[in-house]
Amino acid sequence: MLILTAFQPLHAQHAPLSPDAPWQPTHNLFGSGPTPLYRHEATLDNDTVYTLGQLIDIAEENNPSTHAAWARARAAAASVGIAKSELYPTIIAAAAGSTFLNPPLLYKTFVIQDIGAFETALKINYTLVDFGARRDEIDASKARLLAANLSFNNEQLVLIQQVSSAYYKLLNTIGLREAAEVNLHDAQTVEDAVRDRKANGLATLPDLLEARAATAKADYELQSTLGAEKTAFGDLSTVMTASPTSPFKVQELKDLVIPDTMNQTVEEAIQSAYQTRPDLLSDIEHVKAADAELKYAHSAYYPKLEFDGSKGWLRAWGQQESYEGTYGKTYTYDAKLSLTWTVFDGLKRENRISQAKAERAAAEEEVREREDKIADHVWGDYADATTALQQRVAATSLLNASSESYNASVESYKDGVRNILDVLSAERDLAQARAVDVTARTQVLQTFMDLAFRTGSLLTDHPKGNHP
């Protein structure tokens, strides 16, 4: 945000001199001090192991998007109060003093008059009848307030989804890194075994070179997972408005409960989304606000009955040339009851009604589009969650089978029954099975969370955590 003071010269800014070069501001355009920054970072404890619920709590406290949505909801609440204020009379206390010296024309002569006056008054204005115009505006403001509140909830829902997704991504990279560490250890163990067998004349140099290549590949894959873990940690830190340079710990994948069944049908999930998705409910409230605005536009065709009045006290002094001055004081009042009815306004009312109808139609189409997208997204995420459950079962079987095959290959190699290529093949299969198992577990958590996000239930069903 740039703040330009009134003391800067008028020539402090100018348009770019040409279209082929960047605009160059003058050296003192932004002031002599440093540019103000509005950055705020969440502070996390390196010794605390944060659960997902605690991470969500911290993100909700510090993320600027939810705070901005909260401010917009408060502004909408204030607009309701502004609309309701039209139901009450307006009362103004006024005090005014004046003095003047004028030569008005009196018969055939200009006569100088010196007059001074001081008046206090209490004025009131009240709309008695407007055929529902104020009520329609209040209804529209209430609908906009509800839409703003639901939009705030949607920002919360999106933030919870972002934190959860980044958390599960981090867990996946941590799991892959741990699996890569085990893979490297296994590769080193096999290499040591081949080296020992070669020393005893039971293995050849090509066998040892194959084992070394497998170890180098395992180390390369470990370094890749370390880099991916750092990137995932930075993504989680960013969505929480924390610094990625400040380390913190999170609850590990092995400590989480992995769902094993679906608790609803896809039809139930879609219907639940229609009832709970805050963005859809907000769009529906925009339709209601448009309905109220259309009624308000129609109310312009009706007359308006207003009362204006005041009661005050006047004290005045005056002097006319060639005569003595005079002084007077008195109570004053006035009252007016007016009925106004716009007969013709250049088709302004007709165009406002057309505008209101078009905005109402657009709001309704947005609701229909939202409903279609919700059904499509819920269907897709439900299918992904079902698939993830099946893949989780298959991944467990694959890991068990690969582990048994690898152990058998190593033992057979030691007994001289299998060659090194068989062992390395079983080792690669086991490494892949470990990665598949980690991904399958995090994929179940991710897809279930995605489905809860699409139905809107994530807003209330997400893990709860207290800020440490």
C-alpha positions in Angstrom: 0.0 0.0 0.0 1.5 3.4 -1.0 0.6 6.5 0.9 1.4 9.8 -0.9 1.4 12.9 1.3 -0.2 16.2 0.3 3.2 17.8 0.6 4.7 16.1 -2.4 5.1 18.2 -5.5 2.6 17.9 -8.3 5.3 16.7 -10.7 6.1 13.8 -8.4 4.3 11.4 -10.8 4.0 11.3 -14.5 2.9 8.8 -17.2 5.6 6.5 -18.8 7.6 8.4 -21.4 7.3 5.7 -24.0 5.6 2.4 -24.5 8.8 0.4 -24.9 10.5 1.1 -21.5 9.4 0.6 -17.9 8.1 3.5 -15.9 10.9 5.1 -13.7 9.6 6.8 -10.5 11.4 9.8 -9.1 13.8 9.0 -6.2 11.6 10.6 -3.6 8.2 9.4 -4.8 7.8 6.8 -2.1 9.2 8.9 0.7 12.5 8.7 2.5 11.5 5.9 4.9 11.3 2.2 4.2 8.3 0.8 2.3 5.6 -0.3 4.8 5.0 -4.1 4.9 2.0 -5.9 6.3 3.4 -9.4 6.6 2.4 -11.5 9.5 3.7 -14.9 10.3 2.4 -17.7 12.6 4.8 -18.8 15.3 5.2 -22.6 15.8 7.2 -24.4 18.4 9.9 -26.8 17.1 9.5 -29.1 20.1 5.7 -29.6 19.6 4.3 -32.4 17.4 1.3 -30.8 15.7 -1.8 -32.7 14.8 -3.8 -31.8 11.8 -6.5 -30.2 14.1 -3.8 -28.0 15.7 -2.5 -27.0 12.3 -6.0 -26.0 11.1 -6.4 -23.9 14.3 -3.2 -22.0 13.7 -4.1 -21.4 10.0 -7.5 -20.1 10.9 -6.0 -17.7 13.4 -3.4 -16.3 11.0 -4.5 -16.8 7.3 -5.4 -13.4 5.7 -8.1 -14.8 3.4 -10.4 -15.8 6.3 -9.8 -12.5 8.1 -10.7 -10.6 4.9 -13.9 -12.7 4.6 -14.7 -12.0 8.2 -14.3 -8.2 7.6 -16.6 -8.4 4.6 -19.2 -10.2 6.7 -19.0 -7.4 9.3 -19.4 -4.8 6.6 -22.5 -6.6 5.4 -23.9 -6.6 8.9 -23.4 -2.9 9.1 -25.3 -2.5 5.8 -28.3 -4.1 7.4 -28.2 -1.6 10.2 -27.9 1.2 7.7 -31.0 -0.1 5.8 -33.0 -0.5 9.1 -32.2 3.1 10.1 -34.5 4.3 7.3 -37.4 3.0 9.4 -36.8 5.6 12.1 -37.1 9.4 11.9 -34.0 11.6 11.4 -33.5 14.2 14.1 -31.0 17.0 13.7 -30.0 19.6 16.2 -28.9 22.8 14.5 -27.4 26.0 15.6 -26.6 28.9 13.3 -25.5 32.5 13.6 -25.4 35.0 10.9 -24.7 38.7 10.3 -25.0 40.9 7.3 -24.9 44.5 6.2 -27.1 45.0 3.1 -28.6 48.0 1.3 -32.1 46.7 0.2 -34.2 49.0 -2.0 -37.0 50.6 0.1 -39.4 52.5 -2.2 -37.0 54.9 -4.1 -34.1 54.6 -1.7 -31.4 52.1 -0.9 -31.4 51.7 2.9 -28.5 50.2 4.8 -29.6 47.4 7.2 -27.3 45.8 9.8 -28.8 42.6 11.0 -27.4 39.8 13.3 -29.3 36.6 14.2 -28.7 33.4 16.2 -31.0 30.4 15.9 -31.2 27.0 17.4 -33.6 24.3 16.2 -34.5 20.7 16.4 -35.4 19.3 13.0 -37.2 16.0 12.2 -37.7 14.1 9.0 -39.8 11.0 8.9 -41.0 8.9 6.0 -44.5 7.8 6.9 -45.5 5.6 3.9 -43.3 4.3 1.1 -45.3 1.1 0.2 -42.7 -1.3 1.4 -39.6 0.2 -0.2 -37.6 0.3 3.0 -38.6 -3.2 4.0 -37.5 -4.5 0.6 -34.1 -2.9 1.0 -33.8 -4.4 4.5 -34.7 -7.8 3.1 -32.0 -7.4 0.5 -29.4 -6.4 3.0 -30.3 -9.4 5.3 -29.9 -11.7 2.3 -26.5 -10.2 1.4 -25.4 -10.5 5.1 -26.3 -14.2 5.1 -24.5 -14.6 1.8 -21.4 -12.9 3.3 -21.6 -15.1 6.4 -21.8 -18.2 4.2 -18.9 -16.9 2.1 -16.9 -16.6 5.3 -17.7 -20.2 6.0 -16.6 -21.2 2.5 -13.3 -19.4 3.1 -12.9 -21.5 6.2 -13.8 -24.6 4.3 -11.3 -23.9 1.6 -8.6 -23.1 4.2 -9.3 -26.4 6.0 -9.0 -28.3 2.7 -5.8 -26.5 1.8 -4.1 -27.2 5.2 -5.3 -30.9 5.1 -4.2 -31.4 1.5 -0.7 -29.9 2.3 -0.5 -32.0 5.5 -1.3 -35.3 3.7 1.1 -34.4 0.9 3.8 -33.8 3.5 3.0 -37.1 5.2 3.3 -38.8 1.8 6.7 -37.3 1.1 7.9 -38.2 4.7 6.7 -41.8 4.2 8.4 -42.0 0.8 11.6 -40.7 2.3 11.5 -43.2 5.1 10.8 -46.0 2.6 13.8 -44.7 0.5 16.0 -44.8 3.6 15.0 -48.5 4.2 15.6 -49.2 0.5 19.0 -47.7 0.7 19.8 -49.8 3.8 18.7 -52.9 2.0 20.7 -52.1 -1.1 23.8 -51.5 1.1 23.2 -54.8 2.9 23.0 -56.7 -0.4 26.1 -54.9 -1.6 28.0 -56.0 1.5 26.8 -59.5 1.1 28.0 -59.6 -2.5 31.3 -58.1 -1.5 31.7 -60.8 1.1 30.8 -63.6 -1.4 33.3 -62.2 -3.9 36.0 -62.2 -1.3 35.2 -65.9 -0.8 35.2 -66.6 -4.5 31.4 -67.1 -4.6 30.5 -64.0 -6.6 31.9 -62.2 -9.6 32.9 -58.6 -10.2 29.9 -58.0 -12.4 27.7 -59.1 -9.5 29.4 -56.6 -7.3 29.0 -53.8 -9.9 25.3 -54.6 -10.2 24.9 -54.3 -6.4 26.9 -51.0 -6.4 24.6 -49.6 -9.1 21.5 -50.6 -7.1 22.9 -48.9 -4.0 23.7 -45.7 -6.0 20.2 -45.7 -7.5 18.6 -46.1 -4.0 20.7 -43.2 -2.8 19.6 -41.1 -5.8 16.0 -41.9 -5.0 16.5 -41.0 -1.4 17.9 -37.6 -2.3 14.8 -37.0 -4.6 12.5 -37.8 -1.7 14.4 -35.4 0.6 13.9 -32.6 -1.9 10.2 -33.4 -2.3 9.8 -33.4 1.5 11.3 -29.9 1.8 9.0 -28.6 -0.9 5.9 -30.2 0.8 7.0 -28.7 4.1 7.2 -25.2 2.5 3.8 -25.6 1.0 2.3 -26.5 4.4 4.1 -23.6 6.0 2.9 -21.1 3.3 -0.8 -22.1 3.7 -0.5 -21.7 7.5 1.2 -18.2 7.0 4.3 -19.6 8.7 7.9 -19.2 7.6 9.3 -22.3 5.8 12.7 -21.5 7.3 11.4 -22.3 10.8 11.1 -26.1 11.3 8.3 -27.8 13.2 7.1 -31.4 13.6 3.8 -32.9 12.6 2.0 -36.1 13.6 3.2 -39.0 11.4 1.2 -41.2 9.1 1.6 -44.3 11.3 -0.2 -42.5 14.1 -3.3 -41.8 12.0 -6.4 -44.0 11.6 -6.9 -45.0 8.0 -10.6 -45.4 7.0 -11.5 -48.8 5.5 -15.2 -48.3 4.4 -17.5 -45.7 3.0 -20.2 -44.5 5.4 -22.6 -43.2 2.8 -23.8 -43.7 -0.8 -22.9 -41.4 -3.6 -26.6 -40.2 -3.8 -26.5 -39.4 -0.1 -23.2 -37.5 -0.6 -24.6 -35.4 -3.4 -27.8 -34.6 -1.4 -25.7 -33.7 1.6 -23.6 -31.3 -0.5 -26.8 -29.6 -1.7 -27.7 -29.0 1.9 -24.4 -28.0 3.5 -22.1 -26.5 0.8 -21.7 -22.8 2.0 -20.8 -21.5 -1.5 -24.1 -23.0 -2.9 -26.1 -21.6 0.0 -24.4 -18.2 -0.5 -25.4 -18.2 -4.2 -29.0 -19.0 -3.1 -29.0 -16.0 -0.8 -27.8 -13.9 -3.7 -31.0 -14.9 -5.5 -33.1 -13.9 -2.5 -31.3 -10.6 -2.4 -32.0 -10.1 -6.1 -35.7 -10.8 -5.5 -35.7 -8.1 -2.8 -33.9 -5.7 -5.1 -36.5 -6.3 -7.8 -39.3 -5.5 -5.3 -37.5 -2.4 -4.3 -37.2 -1.3 -7.9 -41.0 -1.8 -8.3 -41.6 0.4 -5.2 -40.3 3.4 -7.1 -43.7 3.5 -8.9 -45.5 4.3 -5.7 -45.8 7.7 -4.0 -44.0 8.6 -0.8 -45.5 10.4 2.2 -43.0 12.3 4.3 -43.2 14.6 7.3 -40.7 17.5 7.9 -40.8 19.8 10.9 -38.6 21.8 13.2 -38.9 23.7 16.5 -36.4 26.3 17.5 -35.6 29.6 19.2 -34.5 32.8 17.4 -32.7 35.8 18.8 -32.0 38.7 16.4 -30.7 42.3 16.4 -31.1 44.7 13.6 -30.6 48.4 12.7 -31.8 50.4 9.8 -29.9 53.5 8.7 -31.2 56.7 10.4 -33.1 54.7 13.0 -32.3 53.1 16.3 -31.5 49.4 16.5 -34.0 46.8 17.7 -33.8 43.4 19.4 -36.2 40.5 19.4 -36.4 36.9 20.3 -39.1 34.3 19.8 -39.8 30.6 19.4 -40.2 29.3 15.9 -41.6 26.1 14.3 -42.6 24.7 11.0 -44.3 21.6 9.9 -44.8 20.1 6.4 -46.6 16.9 5.2 -45.6 16.2 1.6 -46.8 13.5 -0.8 -44.5 13.0 -3.7 -45.1 10.9 -6.7 -42.7 10.6 -9.6 -44.7 10.8 -12.8 -41.8 10.6 -15.3 -38.1 10.0 -14.9 -36.8 9.3 -18.3 -37.5 5.6 -18.0 -35.1 5.3 -15.1 -37.5 3.0 -13.1 -38.2 0.8 -16.1 -34.4 0.3 -16.7 -33.8 -0.4 -13.0 -36.4 -3.1 -13.1 -34.9 -4.6 -16.2 -31.5 -4.5 -14.5 -32.8 -6.1 -11.4 -34.5 -8.9 -13.4 -31.3 -9.5 -15.3 -29.3 -9.7 -12.1 -31.8 -12.0 -10.6 -31.7 -14.3 -13.7 -27.9 -14.3 -13.6 -27.9 -15.2 -9.9 -30.3 -18.1 -10.5 -28.1 -19.4 -13.4 -25.1 -19.3 -11.1 -27.0 -21.5 -8.6 -27.8 -24.0 -11.3 -24.2 -24.0 -12.5 -23.0 -24.5 -9.0 -25.4 -27.5 -8.4 -24.1 -29.1 -11.6 -20.5 -28.7 -10.6 -21.2 -30.0 -7.1 -22.8 -33.2 -8.4 -20.0 -33.8 -10.8 -17.3 -33.1 -8.2 -18.9 -35.3 -5.6 -19.4 -38.1 -8.0 -15.7 -38.0 -9.1 -14.4 -37.7 -5.5 -16.6 -40.5 -4.3 -15.2 -42.7 -7.1 -11.7 -41.7 -6.1 -12.3 -42.5 -2.5 -13.8 -45.9 -3.4 -10.8 -46.7 -5.6 -8.4 -45.6 -2.9 -9.9 -48.1 -0.5 -9.5 -50.9 -3.0 -5.9 -49.8 -3.8 -5.1 -49.7 -0.1 -6.0 -53.4 0.2 -4.1 -54.3 -2.9 -1.1 -52.3 -1.7 -1.0 -54.1 1.6 -1.0 -57.5 -0.2 1.6 -56.3 -2.6 3.9 -55.2 0.2 3.5 -58.4 2.1 4.2 -60.5 -1.1 7.2 -58.3 -2.1 8.7 -58.6 1.4 8.4 -62.4 1.4 9.8 -62.6 -2.1 12.7 -60.4 -1.2 13.6 -62.3 1.9 13.4 -65.6 0.1 15.6 -64.2 -2.7 18.3 -63.1 -0.2 18.3 -66.4 1.6 18.4 -68.3 -1.7 21.3 -66.1 -2.9 23.2 -66.8 0.3 22.6 -70.5 -0.3 23.8 -70.2 -3.9 20.5 -71.1 -5.4 19.6 -67.6 -6.8 21.9 -65.1 -8.6 22.4 -61.4 -7.8 20.0 -60.3 -10.6 17.1 -62.2 -8.9 17.9 -60.5 -5.6 18.2 -57.0 -7.2 14.9 -57.6 -9.0 13.2 -58.6 -5.8 14.8 -55.5 -4.1 13.3 -53.2 -6.8 9.9 -54.8 -6.4 10.0 -54.3 -2.7 11.1 -50.7 -2.9 8.2 -50.0 -5.3 5.8 -51.8 -3.0 6.9 -49.7 0.0 6.3 -46.5 -2.0 2.9 -47.8 -3.2 1.9 -48.7 0.3 2.8 -45.2 1.6 0.9 -43.5 -1.3 -2.1 -45.8 -0.9 -2.5 -44.9 2.8 -2.2 -41.2 2.2 -4.4 -41.4 -0.8 -7.2 -42.8 1.3 -6.9 -39.9 3.7 -6.6 -37.4 0.8 -9.6 -38.7 -1.1 -11.8 -38.9 2.0 -10.9 -35.4 2.8 -11.6 -34.3 -0.8 -15.0 -35.9 -0.6 -15.8 -34.2 2.7 -14.7 -30.9 1.1 -17.0 -31.4 -1.8 -20.0 -32.2 0.4 -19.2 -29.3 2.8 -19.0 -31.7 5.8 -15.3 -30.9 6.2 -16.3 -27.6 7.8 -17.6 -29.4 10.9 -16.1 -32.9 10.6 -12.5 -31.9 10.3 -10.1 -33.0 13.1 -10.4 -30.7 16.1 -7.3 -29.5 17.8 -6.4 -27.0 20.5 -3.7 -24.5 19.9 -0.7 -25.6 22.0 
